Amino acid sequence: MQRRDFLLKSLASGLAACLPASALAGTDTYQAYRAGLARHPRLAMLAGTQNEMLAGEASISGSWPQDLAGVFYRNGPARLERGGERYEHWFDGDGMVHAWRMANGRVSHLGRMVRTHKYREEAAADQLLYPGFGTAIARRPVGNNDSVNAANTSALPHAGKLYAMWEGGSATELDPQTLATRGLKTWRNDLTALPFSAHPKVEPDGTLWNIGAVPGVNKLVLWHIRPDGNLARVQLLNVADLALVHDFVVTERHIVLLLPPFSLNRAPGISYLAMHQWQGQRAMRVLVIDKADLTLKYTLEMPARMVFHFGNAFDDGDSIRLDATLYQDDQVLQEMAAAMRGVVWDKGVPSVTSQLTLDLRRGQVREERLLDASEFPRVADAVVGRRHRALFTLIEDKQHGMGMGGVARIDLDGGKIDRFAFGPDWVVEEHIPVARPDGRGLWLVGPALDLRRRQTVLNVFDAANLAQGPLAQARLPYAAPLCFHGNFLST
């Protein structure tokens, strides 16, 4: 028991051990961003907000479906500056959770900052105090992973609760109605501050699976949560050379992770991002874990790639098929940092959404390219971990550079691509499929920033015909900060 407690405490403070001990201020980034914004209006997408709360009614254009009812919760970095300083990376901003409420053809919006320990301390000081993913600021000591928890990556309603999710620490529970912060979620007293990642997978019956990784400790945390929201199991898995892991997938029998080939350089005074050194000569490892006993069953290899997001996965005999958006290297991380300094990556960073076939019997990985210049793959909730035939993604605006520019549906059986591009004055956020209550298909729902009018618009498409454009749009009188991920709760 003492050994287990020691190990769990080490994991809870593992991220803290990777963070810088010296302070660097972001004043240069603050000024450079403003100079860049004058040259590149698209950089307004990274302005963030100084507001604690945003609220408004949306004006509707088009024909909003009367039976599209529920709450679309989203989350993203919103507070990017404080006291004349600016974070060095988009991933570092404090989270704001958004609730788009839809009922009787009307849409309202509420956005509220997540009042984490980090946010409260920095608001009181009016100064950036703690380090982030790509920012080496350390003006106050870091106790454990939750000292720097930004709660800024996704929002998940599950078992009557609402959680703001982050990468390296606890989930933060919010009030589902007001979005007020209730506090950190502790699944069991001895699991305090263990990483509970931002991309949990919820199966159709409500069972939740998640991972937690602490680079440098070489331990992967596996979480299994029952449909009623109670902890079923937690397991620690030894994984050599464990570094950045953002997402994963599940099938009916397996948990699957792809591990990009990073090595860690713990030099003093550098950011967590800077510690990750790309090793393009090494393979990407594919871990296949048995859900029945949470043990590692297979380790496969494929050429070096960077990956953030997966669509879905399913068992196919002796194989597993999964969707992933892949990059050739880690350049995308550097380009996002550059944008925070006012530098626009005009040509974008090449990405491709592919379907991978993991041949478990032969130990081989095959790749089928589905769609270039795409990201944020999603599937309908009803097929998570099961055979799926439609994959939804965002598509890049190649002509105008930074940011996504449209939506697409990939027919995985026939290969047909259905897409819609918004145009040069838009930045498109993640869109997700939502089941129609009559069971006759899906809508595709998601926000986009109208740069010309500086307003955020929520779109609803007929998911079977994206090319015809949105069925309707709900326009706010203001621009809400861009989000990363979210989930829909039907009512």
C-alpha positions in Angstrom: 0.0 0.0 0.0 2.8 2.4 0.9 4.5 1.7 -2.5 1.2 2.3 -4.4 0.6 5.6 -2.5 4.2 6.7 -3.3 3.7 5.9 -7.0 0.4 7.7 -7.2 1.8 10.8 -5.6 4.7 10.7 -8.0 2.3 10.6 -10.9 0.2 13.4 -9.5 3.3 15.6 -9.4 4.9 14.1 -12.5 4.0 17.0 -14.8 5.1 19.5 -12.2 8.5 17.9 -12.2 8.8 18.5 -16.0 8.0 22.2 -15.7 10.5 25.1 -15.6 12.0 26.5 -12.4 12.9 29.9 -13.9 10.7 32.7 -15.1 10.4 34.1 -18.6 7.9 36.9 -19.4 5.7 37.1 -22.5 6.0 40.8 -23.1 7.8 40.3 -26.5 5.0 38.0 -27.6 2.4 40.5 -26.5 3.8 43.3 -28.7 4.7 41.0 -31.6 1.1 39.7 -31.8 -0.3 43.2 -32.0 2.1 44.1 -34.8 1.2 40.9 -36.7 -2.5 41.5 -36.2 -2.2 44.8 -38.1 -0.9 42.8 -41.1 -2.9 39.7 -40.8 -6.6 40.1 -39.8 -7.0 36.3 -39.5 -4.9 36.5 -36.3 -8.0 37.9 -34.6 -9.0 34.3 -34.1 -6.3 34.2 -31.4 -7.3 37.4 -29.6 -9.1 35.6 -26.7 -11.1 37.6 -24.3 -10.7 39.6 -21.1 -14.3 38.9 -20.0 -15.2 36.5 -17.2 -18.5 35.8 -18.9 -20.3 36.2 -22.3 -24.0 35.8 -22.8 -26.4 36.6 -25.6 -29.4 35.5 -27.7 -28.6 34.5 -31.3 -30.5 35.8 -34.3 -31.6 32.9 -36.6 -31.3 32.9 -40.4 -32.6 30.0 -42.5 -34.8 27.2 -41.1 -33.6 26.1 -37.7 -34.9 22.5 -37.0 -37.6 22.7 -34.4 -36.7 19.3 -33.0 -33.0 20.1 -32.6 -33.1 20.6 -28.8 -30.4 20.4 -26.2 -27.1 22.0 -25.1 -23.9 22.0 -27.1 -21.1 22.3 -24.6 -17.7 23.5 -25.9 -14.3 24.5 -24.4 -11.2 26.3 -25.4 -8.3 28.6 -24.4 -9.9 32.0 -23.9 -7.7 34.1 -21.6 -4.5 34.4 -23.5 -3.0 37.6 -22.0 -2.7 39.2 -18.6 -0.8 42.2 -17.2 0.8 43.1 -20.5 2.0 39.6 -21.2 0.9 36.9 -23.6 1.2 33.1 -23.6 3.7 31.7 -26.0 1.4 28.9 -27.2 -2.4 28.7 -27.9 -2.6 25.6 -25.7 -1.8 27.6 -22.6 -4.8 29.9 -22.3 -7.3 29.6 -19.5 -10.4 27.6 -20.4 -13.8 29.1 -21.1 -16.7 26.6 -21.3 -19.6 27.6 -23.6 -23.2 26.4 -23.6 -25.2 26.8 -26.8 -28.8 26.1 -25.7 -31.4 25.2 -28.4 -35.1 24.8 -27.9 -38.2 25.6 -29.9 -36.1 27.0 -32.8 -34.3 29.5 -30.5 -30.6 29.6 -29.6 -28.8 31.3 -26.8 -25.1 31.3 -25.8 -23.4 31.4 -22.4 -19.6 31.4 -22.0 -17.9 31.4 -18.6 -14.3 31.1 -17.5 -13.3 28.0 -15.5 -12.1 29.2 -12.2 -9.2 26.9 -11.7 -6.6 27.3 -9.0 -4.3 28.8 -11.6 -7.0 31.2 -12.9 -7.9 32.5 -9.5 -4.3 33.0 -8.4 -3.4 34.9 -11.6 -6.6 37.0 -11.6 -5.8 38.1 -8.1 -2.2 39.1 -9.0 -3.2 40.4 -12.5 -0.1 38.6 -13.8 0.8 35.3 -15.4 2.3 33.1 -12.6 2.4 29.5 -13.8 3.9 27.7 -16.7 2.0 26.2 -19.5 2.5 23.8 -22.4 4.6 26.2 -24.4 5.3 29.0 -21.9 8.2 29.0 -19.5 6.8 31.3 -16.8 7.3 30.1 -13.2 6.7 32.9 -10.7 5.1 30.6 -8.1 5.9 27.0 -7.1 4.0 24.2 -8.8 2.7 21.7 -6.2 1.1 19.0 -8.4 -0.4 18.6 -11.9 -3.5 20.6 -10.9 -1.5 23.7 -9.9 -1.2 24.4 -13.7 -4.5 22.8 -14.8 -6.0 25.2 -17.4 -9.2 23.2 -18.0 -9.2 24.4 -21.6 -9.5 21.6 -24.1 -13.0 19.9 -24.0 -16.3 19.9 -22.3 -18.1 16.6 -21.5 -21.6 16.0 -20.1 -21.7 12.5 -18.5 -24.0 10.9 -15.9 -25.7 14.2 -15.0 -22.4 16.0 -14.5 -20.5 18.5 -16.7 -16.7 18.4 -16.9 -14.1 20.8 -18.3 -11.2 18.6 -19.5 -7.5 19.3 -19.7 -4.5 17.3 -20.8 -2.4 16.6 -17.7 -4.6 16.7 -14.6 -8.0 16.3 -13.1 -11.3 17.0 -14.8 -13.0 20.1 -13.4 -16.7 19.8 -12.6 -19.0 22.7 -13.6 -22.7 23.5 -12.9 -24.4 22.3 -16.1 -26.9 25.3 -16.1 -24.8 28.2 -14.9 -21.3 26.9 -15.9 -20.1 27.9 -12.4 -17.0 26.0 -11.3 -17.7 23.4 -8.7 -14.2 22.1 -8.3 -11.8 19.3 -9.2 -13.2 15.9 -9.8 -11.6 13.2 -7.6 -12.7 9.7 -8.6 -11.1 8.2 -5.5 -9.2 9.9 -2.7 -5.8 8.3 -3.6 -6.2 9.3 -7.2 -6.1 13.1 -6.6 -4.5 15.1 -9.5 -3.7 12.1 -11.7 -4.0 12.9 -15.4 -7.5 12.4 -16.8 -7.1 13.4 -20.4 -9.3 15.7 -22.5 -10.6 13.0 -25.0 -12.5 10.4 -23.1 -14.5 7.9 -25.2 -18.1 7.3 -24.2 -19.6 4.1 -25.6 -23.3 4.0 -26.6 -24.3 2.5 -23.2 -22.6 5.4 -21.4 -19.4 3.5 -20.3 -16.5 6.0 -20.3 -12.8 5.2 -21.0 -9.9 7.6 -20.6 -6.2 7.7 -20.4 -3.7 9.9 -18.6 0.0 10.3 -19.5 2.8 11.9 -17.6 5.9 12.2 -19.9 9.1 11.4 -18.1 7.5 9.0 -15.6 6.7 6.3 -18.2 3.4 5.4 -16.7 0.1 5.4 -18.6 -3.1 5.7 -16.5 -6.1 3.8 -17.8 -9.5 4.9 -16.6 -12.8 2.9 -16.7 -15.9 4.8 -15.6 -19.4 3.2 -15.3 -22.4 4.7 -17.1 -23.6 6.0 -13.7 -20.4 8.1 -13.4 -18.7 5.9 -10.7 -15.2 4.6 -11.0 -15.0 1.0 -12.2 -11.3 0.5 -12.6 -8.0 2.3 -12.8 -4.8 0.8 -14.0 -1.2 1.9 -14.4 0.7 0.6 -17.4 4.4 0.7 -18.0 5.2 2.4 -21.3 8.9 3.1 -22.1 9.8 6.6 -23.5 6.3 7.9 -23.0 6.0 11.5 -24.2 3.1 13.6 -25.6 -0.1 11.7 -26.0 -3.3 13.7 -26.8 -6.0 11.2 -27.9 -6.8 7.6 -28.3 -9.6 5.3 -29.6 -11.6 2.3 -28.3 -13.2 -0.7 -30.0 -15.5 -3.2 -28.4 -12.5 -5.1 -27.2 -9.5 -2.8 -27.3 -8.0 0.6 -26.4 -5.6 1.9 -29.0 -2.9 4.6 -28.8 -0.4 6.0 -31.3 2.8 7.3 -29.8 4.6 9.9 -31.8 8.4 9.5 -31.6 9.5 12.2 -29.2 12.4 12.1 -26.8 12.4 14.3 -23.6 15.1 16.9 -22.9 14.6 18.2 -19.3 16.9 21.2 -19.7 16.3 23.9 -17.0 14.2 26.9 -17.8 12.5 25.7 -21.0 8.8 25.0 -21.6 7.2 21.6 -21.6 6.8 21.8 -25.4 10.5 22.6 -25.8 11.4 19.5 -23.9 9.9 17.4 -26.7 12.5 16.6 -29.3 11.2 15.1 -32.6 12.9 11.8 -33.6 11.9 11.3 -37.2 14.2 8.4 -37.6 12.3 6.4 -35.1 9.0 4.6 -35.6 5.6 5.6 -34.3 4.5 2.9 -31.8 0.9 1.6 -31.8 -0.3 0.2 -28.5 -3.2 -2.2 -28.4 -4.6 -2.8 -24.9 -7.2 -5.4 -23.9 -10.2 -3.7 -22.3 -11.0 -6.9 -20.4 -7.9 -6.8 -18.1 -6.3 -3.5 -19.1 -3.0 -5.2 -20.2 -0.9 -4.4 -23.2 -1.5 -7.1 -25.8 0.3 -5.8 -28.9 2.9 -3.2 -29.9 3.1 -2.4 -33.6 5.2 0.1 -35.5 4.6 2.4 -38.4 6.6 5.3 -40.0 7.1 8.4 -37.8 4.1 10.7 -37.7 2.6 13.3 -35.5 -1.0 12.8 -34.4 -3.5 14.8 -32.3 -7.0 13.4 -33.1 -8.8 10.2 -34.0 -12.2 9.6 -35.4 -13.2 6.1 -34.4 -12.1 2.5 -34.4 -13.7 -0.9 -34.6 -12.7 -4.6 -34.5 -12.6 -6.3 -37.8 -11.7 -10.0 -37.3 -8.0 -10.2 -36.5 -7.6 -6.5 -37.4 -8.5 -3.1 -36.0 -9.5 -0.3 -38.3 -9.2 3.3 -37.0 -9.3 6.9 -38.3 -6.6 9.3 -37.5 -5.4 12.7 -38.8 -1.6 12.4 -39.3 1.2 14.9 -39.8 4.7 14.2 -41.2 6.4 15.8 -38.1 5.8 18.2 -35.2 5.9 21.4 -37.3 2.3 22.0 -36.5 3.1 22.6 -32.8 5.7 25.2 -33.8 3.4 27.0 -36.2 0.8 27.4 -33.5 3.4 29.0 -31.3 4.4 31.3 -34.1 0.8 32.5 -34.6 0.7 33.6 -30.9 3.6 35.9 -31.9 1.8 37.3 -34.9 3.4 35.1 -37.5 0.9 33.5 -40.0 1.7 30.1 -41.6 0.5 31.0 -45.1 0.9 27.5 -46.6 -0.5 25.6 -43.7 1.0 22.4 -42.3 0.3 19.3 -44.4 -2.1 16.8 -42.8 -4.1 13.8 -44.0 -7.0 12.0 -42.5 -6.4 8.3 -43.0 -7.9 4.9 -42.1 -5.3 2.6 -40.5 -5.7 -1.2 -40.5 -3.8 -2.9 -37.7 -3.2 -6.5 -38.7 -2.8 -8.0 -35.3 -1.9 -11.5 -36.5 0.9 -10.2 -38.8 1.9 -7.3 -36.7 1.5 -4.9 -39.6 -0.1 -1.4 -40.2 -1.6 -0.4 -43.5 -2.7 3.2 -44.3 -5.4 4.3 -46.7 -5.5 8.1 -47.2 -9.0 9.5 -47.0 -8.7 13.3 -47.2 -5.8 15.7 -47.4 -5.7 19.0 -45.5 -8.3 18.0 -42.9 -8.5 17.8 -39.1 -10.9 17.2 -36.1 -12.4 13.9 -37.2 -15.7 12.9 -35.5 -18.3 10.2 -35.7 -21.9 9.9 -34.3 -22.1 9.0 -30.6 -24.1 5.8 -31.4 -21.1 4.2 -33.3 -18.3 5.0 -30.9 -16.1 1.8 -30.9 -18.4 0.2 -33.5 -18.4 -0.1 -37.3 -19.0 3.3 -38.8 -19.6 4.4 -42.4 -19.4 8.2 -42.2 -16.6 10.3 -40.9 -16.9 14.1 -40.5 -13.9 16.4 -40.5 -12.9 20.0 -41.0 -11.1 21.0 -44.1 -8.3 23.6 -44.4 -8.6 26.9 -46.2 -5.5 26.4 -48.3 -5.8 29.7 -50.2 -6.0 32.0 -47.1 -3.7 30.1 -44.7 -4.2 29.9 -41.0 -7.4 28.2 -39.7 -9.9 25.7 -41.0 -12.3 26.8 -43.7 -15.0 24.2 -44.2 -16.6 20.9 -43.3 -16.6 17.5 -45.0 -18.2 14.0 -44.8 -16.2 11.0 -45.9 -18.2 8.0 -47.1 -15.9 5.2 -45.8 -17.6 2.5 -48.0 -17.7 4.3 -51.3 -15.0 7.0 -50.8 -17.2 9.9 -51.8 -16.4 13.3 -50.2 -19.2 15.8 -49.5 -18.0 19.2 -48.5 -18.8 22.8 -47.9 -16.4 25.8 -47.8 -17.3 28.9 -45.9 -15.1 31.4 -47.7 -12.1 33.6 -47.0 -13.6 35.6 -44.1 -14.4 32.6 -41.9 -12.5 30.4 -39.4 -14.4 27.2 -38.8 -14.4 25.3 -35.5 -15.0 21.6 -34.8 -18.5 20.4 -36.1 -20.0 17.3 -34.6 -22.8 14.9 -35.8 -26.0 15.0 -33.8 -28.7 12.3 -34.1 -32.2 13.4 -35.2 -34.7 12.4 -32.6 -36.8 10.5 -35.2 -33.8 8.3 -36.0 -33.7 9.5 -39.6 -30.2 10.6 -40.0 -28.0 13.3 -38.5 -27.4 17.0 -38.3 -23.9 18.4 -38.3 -23.6 21.2 -35.8 -20.7 23.6 -35.1 -19.6 27.2 -34.8 -17.6 29.4 -37.1 -16.1 32.9 -36.6 -17.2 35.5 -39.1 -14.0 37.6 -39.3 -15.5 40.4 -41.3 -18.3 41.1 -38.8 -16.4 39.8 -35.7 -19.3 37.6 -34.7 -19.6 33.9 -33.9 -22.2 31.9 -35.8 -23.5 28.4 -34.9 -24.3 26.3 -38.0 -26.6 23.4 -38.5 -26.3 21.2 -41.7 -28.1 18.3 -43.0 -25.3 15.8 -42.5 -26.3 13.9 -45.6 -25.9 17.0 -47.8 -23.2 19.3 -46.7 -22.7 20.8 -50.1 -26.0 22.6 -50.0 -24.7 24.7 -47.1 -26.2 25.3 -43.7 -29.9 24.7 -43.1 -29.7 27.6 -40.7 -27.3 29.8 -38.7 -27.6 31.3 -35.3 -25.5 34.5 -35.1 -24.3 36.1 -31.9 -23.8 39.9 -31.6 -20.2 39.3 -30.5 -17.2 37.0 -31.2 -16.7 34.2 -28.8 -13.2 32.8 -28.3 -12.4 29.8 -30.5 -12.8 26.4 -28.9 -11.1 23.1 -29.4 -13.7 20.4 -28.6 -17.2 19.8 -27.2 -20.1 17.5 -27.0 -23.9 17.7 -27.4 -26.5 16.8 -24.8 -29.9 16.2 -26.2 -33.1 17.1 -24.2 
